[in-house]
Amino acid sequence: MRRYDYVMAGGGMAGLSLAYAIAGSGLTDKSILIVDPETKGENDRTWCYWTRDGHPIEAIVSRDWSVLRFVSHSWAHDFDLGDYRYAMVRGEDFYRETLDRLERHPGVEFERGRVLRIEDDEECARVETEHRTVLAGWVFDSRFEPQEYEQRCGPHHYLKQHFVGWVVETAQPVFDPHTPTLFDFRTPAHDEMRFFYVMPFCERRALVEYTLFSAELLSDAEYVRAIETYLREVAGVTEYRVVDRERGVIPMTDEPVVRREGRRTLAIGTRGGRVKASTGYAFRRTQLDSQAIVQSLLRRDHPFDLPAPPRGARMLDTMLLQVMYRRGELSERVFTALFRRNPIDRLLRFLDEETSPAQTIAVMASVPILPFLAAFWRTHVLKRV
Ligand SMILES: Cc1cc2nc3c(=O)[nH]c(=O)nc-3n(C[C@H](O)[C@H](O)[C@H](O)COP(=O)(O)OP(=O)(O)OC[C@H]3O[C@@H](n4cnc5c(N)ncnc54)[C@H](O)[C@@H]3O)c2cc1C
């Protein structure tokens, strides 16, 4: 039976990021098998994130911005991001760069197919794929079934960030290429967290995305109707053509994640809880996680010596999810308060779980207090969703 030092069960964003980080580290003599049923390469998603530490894979950042716009019915502001940048990575650029590097690496092999089963003991893991069984020193598992998430229920929140985005080209110059819009609440919310997200590429071209944080998906026609209404009535666009489309569903859950799934298996990516429950952002968190795993492998010869999640972060995510779930009609008010009453760097640090206790209290003091007290009572005292 063939033995590999590392097996990636899933070669999407997390599996490729980790393999890329390993290949670029001192672990160059190690063998890596990446198993995935899909051939990556299409521009199947666009990743955006904010950072002030530079970019983990600098060559693939297609745009970055130093200003972010927030718009609600009662307030609008363009934030100068200071030390931060809001960066965009196109899926096809990420796959091209990581696959090029990994395909040239002598220790890396790819297998097209599914991982069916992983069993591990003290010595090694046995990974059964559709085609064979291999042995592995360590397995990194990023398999994730969206259909299985749809059916999950229990004492936790299982919201979804779901969105449909169109890349539109307009006849008139209508977009400000220097200012992406993180939130625009100026369309009907139907008592839910619903907003528009606009990434401008130039004055006549932008990704316009209708985004919801809620429990149920919409019909295709509802997403389409909302985007058409936004373009016509809010952005003032009369003539346009759709040149590309993107859609997605990202889990937003506070269900605790067991990262060490076996003696030799670590969950990574979405499966490993790298999606921030209250925002749906995962790209930067996954890159940081890949670097931490590499450090653990180098120092400890195992991948489990990872930073513990900051205390209290899960409780805050739970409260935000609860407010969006039970009091969705307050979402615009809550987000307006968060952006209006906090310096932007404090807010971004808060969303990155990097604030000090005093800064965290300051952020929580900026939101309408009663709904959050009710959320705390329901989730932490009554232990209900
Ligand atoms: C359209 C879209 C846009 C997003 N935009 C952003 C963004 O702007 N910023 C951000 O931070 N996050 C964003 N996200 C969230 C998150 O970053 C992505 O979902 C990211 O791809 C998660 O990485 P992953 O490796 O966990 O999952 P994936 O990239 O989906 O990779 C999982 C892989 O596992 C494979 N697989 C499944 N089952 C098996 C099996 N049995 N055996 C082997 N392989 C298997 C799949 O084929 C897939 O390739 C976005 C998500 C989507 C869907």
The ligand as an SDF file (V2000), in Angstrom:
LIG
                    3D

 53 58  0  0  0  0  0  0  0  0999 V2000
  -19.2950   31.6080   -4.2180 C   0  0  0  0  0  0  0  0  0  0  0  0
  -18.5430   31.7670   -2.9220 C   0  0  0  0  0  0  0  0  0  0  0  0
  -17.9100   32.9760   -2.6310 C   0  0  0  0  0  0  0  0  0  0  0  0
  -17.2080   33.1200   -1.4280 C   0  0  0  0  0  0  0  0  0  0  0  0
  -16.6050   34.3220   -1.1770 N   0  0  0  0  0  0  0  0  0  0  0  0
  -15.8810   34.4660   -0.0610 C   0  0  0  0  0  0  0  0  0  0  0  0
  -15.1920   35.6810    0.1910 C   0  0  0  0  0  0  0  0  0  0  0  0
  -15.3170   36.6520   -0.5560 O   0  0  0  0  0  0  0  0  0  0  0  0
  -14.4140   35.7740    1.2900 N   0  0  0  0  0  0  0  0  0  0  0  0
  -14.2670   34.7260    2.1690 C   0  0  0  0  0  0  0  0  0  0  0  0
  -13.5110   34.8660    3.1310 O   0  0  0  0  0  0  0  0  0  0  0  0
  -14.9360   33.5630    1.9760 N   0  0  0  0  0  0  0  0  0  0  0  0
  -15.7350   33.4200    0.8950 C   0  0  0  0  0  0  0  0  0  0  0  0
  -16.3980   32.2180    0.6790 N   0  0  0  0  0  0  0  0  0  0  0  0
  -16.3760   31.1980    1.7540 C   0  0  0  0  0  0  0  0  0  0  0  0
  -15.1570   30.2620    1.7230 C   0  0  0  0  0  0  0  0  0  0  0  0
  -13.9640   30.9960    1.6460 O   0  0  0  0  0  0  0  0  0  0  0  0
  -15.2330   29.2790    0.5580 C   0  0  0  0  0  0  0  0  0  0  0  0
  -16.3960   28.5010    0.6430 O   0  0  0  0  0  0  0  0  0  0  0  0
  -14.0020   28.3550    0.4960 C   0  0  0  0  0  0  0  0  0  0  0  0
  -13.9750   27.7840   -0.7660 O   0  0  0  0  0  0  0  0  0  0  0  0
  -14.0130   27.2890    1.5820 C   0  0  0  0  0  0  0  0  0  0  0  0
  -12.9070   26.4510    1.4090 O   0  0  0  0  0  0  0  0  0  0  0  0
  -13.0050   24.8540    1.6340 P   0  0  0  0  0  0  0  0  0  0  0  0
  -11.7320   24.2550    1.1910 O   0  0  0  0  0  0  0  0  0  0  0  0
  -13.5130   24.6070    2.9980 O   0  0  0  0  0  0  0  0  0  0  0  0
  -14.1690   24.4170    0.6460 O   0  0  0  0  0  0  0  0  0  0  0  0
  -14.0780   24.2300   -0.9340 P   0  0  0  0  0  0  0  0  0  0  0  0
  -13.2190   25.2730   -1.5250 O   0  0  0  0  0  0  0  0  0  0  0  0
  -15.4750   24.1190   -1.4040 O   0  0  0  0  0  0  0  0  0  0  0  0
  -13.3210   22.8430   -1.0930 O   0  0  0  0  0  0  0  0  0  0  0  0
  -13.8600   21.6100   -0.6220 C   0  0  0  0  0  0  0  0  0  0  0  0
  -13.4180   20.5650   -1.6140 C   0  0  0  0  0  0  0  0  0  0  0  0
  -13.7530   19.2660   -1.1100 O   0  0  0  0  0  0  0  0  0  0  0  0
  -14.0660   18.4760   -2.2330 C   0  0  0  0  0  0  0  0  0  0  0  0
  -14.7990   17.2830   -1.7850 N   0  0  0  0  0  0  0  0  0  0  0  0
  -16.0840   17.1810   -1.3680 C   0  0  0  0  0  0  0  0  0  0  0  0
  -16.3630   15.9070   -1.0330 N   0  0  0  0  0  0  0  0  0  0  0  0
  -15.2340   15.2000   -1.2160 C   0  0  0  0  0  0  0  0  0  0  0  0
  -14.8820   13.8320   -1.0180 C   0  0  0  0  0  0  0  0  0  0  0  0
  -15.7580   12.9200   -0.5630 N   0  0  0  0  0  0  0  0  0  0  0  0
  -13.6100   13.4470   -1.2980 N   0  0  0  0  0  0  0  0  0  0  0  0
  -12.6930   14.3460   -1.7340 C   0  0  0  0  0  0  0  0  0  0  0  0
  -12.9810   15.6620   -1.9440 N   0  0  0  0  0  0  0  0  0  0  0  0
  -14.2240   16.0630   -1.6710 C   0  0  0  0  0  0  0  0  0  0  0  0
  -14.8740   19.3880   -3.1310 C   0  0  0  0  0  0  0  0  0  0  0  0
  -14.8850   18.9120   -4.4750 O   0  0  0  0  0  0  0  0  0  0  0  0
  -14.1170   20.6830   -2.9690 C   0  0  0  0  0  0  0  0  0  0  0  0
  -13.1450   20.8700   -3.9780 O   0  0  0  0  0  0  0  0  0  0  0  0
  -17.1220   32.0470   -0.5050 C   0  0  0  0  0  0  0  0  0  0  0  0
  -17.8010   30.8630   -0.7950 C   0  0  0  0  0  0  0  0  0  0  0  0
  -18.5070   30.7130   -1.9820 C   0  0  0  0  0  0  0  0  0  0  0  0
  -19.2220   29.4120   -2.2310 C   0  0  0  0  0  0  0  0  0  0  0  0
  1  2  1  0
  2  3  1  0
  2 52  2  0
  3  4  2  0
  4  5  1  0
  4 50  1  0
  5  6  2  0
  6  7  1  0
  6 13  1  0
  7  8  2  0
  7  9  1  0
  9 10  1  0
 10 11  2  0
 10 12  1  0
 12 13  2  0
 13 14  1  0
 14 15  1  0
 14 50  1  0
 15 16  1  0
 16 17  1  0
 16 18  1  0
 18 19  1  0
 18 20  1  0
 20 21  1  0
 20 22  1  0
 22 23  1  0
 23 24  1  0
 24 25  2  0
 24 26  1  0
 24 27  1  0
 27 28  1  0
 28 29  2  0
 28 30  1  0
 28 31  1  0
 31 32  1  0
 32 33  1  0
 33 34  1  0
 33 48  1  0
 34 35  1  0
 35 36  1  0
 35 46  1  0
 36 37  1  0
 36 45  1  0
 37 38  2  0
 38 39  1  0
 39 40  1  0
 39 45  2  0
 40 41  1  0
 40 42  2  0
 42 43  1  0
 43 44  2  0
 44 45  1  0
 46 47  1  0
 46 48  1  0
 48 49  1  0
 50 51  2  0
 51 52  1  0
 52 53  1  0
M  END
$$$$
